[in-house]
Amino acid sequence: MSMMILAFPDYLRQCNRIASRLNIPLVEIVLHHFPDSESYLRLPPSLPEHVIICRSLNQPNDKLIELLLCAKTAREFGAKRLTLIAPYLSYMRQDIAIQPGEAVSQRIIGNLLADLFDDVITVDPHLHRISSLSQAIPIKNAISLTAADEIGRFLKQKLENALLLGPDSESEQWITRIAHVTGFDYCIAGKERQGDKQVEITLPTRQYRNQPVVIVDDVASTGRTLGNTGKRLQAAGCKDIYAVVTHPLFCGDAETYILQSGVKSIWSTDSIEHRTACIGLDGLLAGAIKTIA
């Protein structure tokens, strides 16, 4: 089955690398925003049977509408199979209604994507109480990849040795795999979140002096988890503090807050276009396409 990648402009650089690995054509979607914020899209009027649409879903509200327009139009123009590559997948946190009347966004957005696409590929989705992405997106090929190996290989090139520190229990699933790749020791801190920017970190009792420490997390949003962990490490006598994340959302003053909290450098994958993005995911994503094509 012939394939083509349709790339949104905000993820074009990464899409070009994926297309090169797969040796398939890529076409940039023509996207325009009108003064009233409505979106105009134009696709090639003739498409192959298998179309891969690439877009990371940070800042999701406008992007989801444009994804809907793109997928429906691609079907009209001949696509029989639609695959979404969304390295960052939004609206996955809210998986239950905690207060009466709450919208369960994970289920709603998951069903929307299942209606539009035959396959959905993402990286390190922020899932809380479910174990499989197919529970959120009810299709056969709901594929959750991890960037742990890519991060591990990067860290091994950067540092001869370091302590890996996960800021909470959820980070353990990634940090153990990164530790396996690097051979570095690791430990897990405790976290209590009291609000969007109110985060308390408790470090495990151990020696933090005289060795680099890398804080590992899946998402950097407000930066308070990473920043407050950095402050605790500084207070414990650590002088070489680094942070690595899969998804560099960095909302508001997040990046500044982290760097002012004693963290020397922030490294991230290119799941989202950002100046910290130095760990490529194109090999990982292209490999996933090869397994389902």
N, C-alpha and C positions, 0 to 999 in steps of 0.2 A: 504494500500500500504506500503510495507516494505521500510525502509529508512536507509541511511548510511551517515555519515559525512566524506568527504575527506578534510583533513587539510593540508595546506602548513606549513612547519616548522616554519616560522616566526610568525604564529598565533596559534601555537599548544596549548599553555597553556590555552588560552581563549576557544579554541575549545573543549578541554577536559571538561571544566565546562559546556558548552552548551550541549554536548553529555550526560553528567551525568544527567542534568535536564530533557532531553528528553528520557533518558534510551534507547539510540540507539547506535549501534557500530560506532566507529571512526577508520579510517585508515589514517596514515600519508603518504602523497604523497612523493615518493622518488624523490628528486630534486638534480641535480648536474649541476655545471657550468663549461664548458670547458674553456681552456685557451683563446680561441677566443671570450669568453663571450656568446656563444650559450648555451641554456638550454636543459638539458635532464630530462624528467619526466617519472615516471613509476607508474601506477595505478594498483589496483587489476584487474586481467583479467576477473572477473565476478562481475557485480555490480547489486544491487537491482534496482527496477523501479524508485525510488525517491532518487536522490543523492543531498546532500547539500554540496556545495563547500564554504569553509570559507577562506577569505583572505582580509585584509584591504589594500586599494590601495594607501597608501602613497608610495613615490618613484615609480611612476606608470609605467614608460616606460617599464622596464623589466617585471614587474609584469603582465601587460596586455597581453604581448606576451605569458607568461607562463599560464595565465588564458585561453587564446585562445586554446593553446595546450591541456590543461586539459579538457576543456569543450567538444572539438571535440572528444577526446579520450574516454571520459566517455560515450558519445552517441554511439560510436562504440562498447563499452563493455556492452551495455544493458540498460543504463539509459534512461527512457522514459520522466522523469521530472527532470529538473535541476534547483536548487535554489541556487542563489548566496547570501551569507551573506558577505557584504563588509561594515563593520562599518564606515570606512572612504572611501568616494567615490570621486575620483579625477576628474579633468577636468570639474567641474561643474560651474566654475566662468565665462568662456567665453561663454555667451549665445546669443550674437549678434556680428556682424562684425562692429566694431567701425571705423576702417580704411578700405578703399577698399583693397580687396585681402586677408583679414584675414580669417584664418580657424576658424569656429565656433565649438570649440572642444566639447562643451556640446552636441550638436546635433550628432556629428560624433561618439563620444564614447558611447553616449546613444543608438544610433542605433546598434552599435557593440554589446553591452550587450543585447539588445533586441533580436538580432539574435541568441545569444548563450544560453540565459536562459529563462525559463518560469516564474521565479520569481526573483526579486532583492530586497533585504532588506538592508537598510542602516540607519545611525543615523545622524541626524542634518546635512543634506547636505547643502552645501554653494550655495543656489539658490538666484539669484538676482531678476530677472524680471518675474519669473514664480511662480505660487502658488502651483503646484502639480508636484511631481517627475515623474508622467506618461507623463508629457509634455516633459521631457528630455529623458525618457526611455519608448518608446511607447508599453508597455505591460500592461495587466490587473493588475497583482500583482507587481507594482512598489511601494514599501512600504517605506515610510519615517517615521522613529520613532524619538522620542526626548528623550534625556538623562536628561531632566529637572527634572523629579521626582527623579531619582537616585541621581543627584547632590544635589537637595534640601534636601533629607533625610540625605545625607552625611554631609552637612553643619549644619544641625540641631543637629547632634551628636557632631560636632566639636566646635560650637560656641553657646553661650546662646543667643546672639543678635548681629546683625551686620547690616550695610547698604550695600545693593547690588548696585553695580555701573556698568551699561552697558556703554562701551566706544563709542557706536554709535547707531543710530536708528535701525539698523538691529538686534542688540542684544535684543531689547525690547521683541520680541516674546518668547525668552527663559527666560529672567529675570522676566517677570511678572508671569510665571508659577512657577519658583523657589521661588519667593516671596510668592506665594499662599501656597506652601508646607511648607515653613519655618516660615511664619508669619513676616518676616523681611521687613523693608521699603526698597524702591529702588528709584533710579534716573538714568537718561540717560545723558551721556556727548555728546558733539559734536566732530566730527572727520573730519579732512580734510587730505586726502592722496595726497601727491605730488610726490610719487615714492615708490619703493619697501620698502625703509627704511626711507622715509621722511614722518612722520606722526605728525600732530599737533592736540592736544587734548584741548578742552575747557570744564572745569568743570561747571556744573550748580551752581548757587549761593546758598549756604547753609552752615551749620556748619559741618566741618569734624573732629573737635577735639573730643577727649574723647570717641571715639567709633571705633570698628573695621570696616574696609571697605573691601569688597570682590569684586574684579573686575571680571566680568563674561563675557566670550566670547566663541564663538564656535570653533575657530581655533587659535592656536598660531603657527605662521610660522616664521617670522623674529623676533618676540618678541617686535617690536617697539610700537605697539598699547598698549600692556600691560605695557611695561616699561615706556613709556612716560606718561601714565595715572598714574602710580605709582609715577613718579617725580612730577606731578601736585598735587597729594594728599599730598606728603611730604611737598611741598611748602605751602600747605593750613593748615599744622599743624597736619596731621594725622600720628600717630605713629604705628598703627597696620594695615598693609596693606597685603592682601592676594589676590591670583588669582586662579580662577578655570576655566578650559577649557574642552570642549568635546574632541577635537582632538589635541594631543600634537605633532605637527610636529617638532617644535624646530630646524629650519634650522640654520646651522652655529653657531654663538655665541648667539643665541636667549635666551637660558635659563640663561646664565651668565648675559646678558644685563638686563633681567627682575629682577634678584636677586640683581644686583648692583643699581637698580633704586628704592630701598626702599621696595620691596615686600619681606615679611618674608618667605612665603611658597607658592609653586605652587602645586595645586592638579589637576589631570586630570582623565578622564575615561581611561579604558584599550582598547579603540578603536584602539590604536597603542601601541605597546610594548615600554614602557619608564619608567624610574625610578620614575617619578611623578605619574604614573598610579596607583591609589588607589581606584577608583570607578568602580566596576564591571558592565559590561553590559550583562552578560550571562543570567540573568533572563529576561531582556527586549527582547533579541534576541530569546531566547527559546520560550517565550510567542508568538512572532510573527509567529514562525514556527507552533506552535499549532493551530493558527487561520487559517492557509492555508492548513494544512496537510489533 
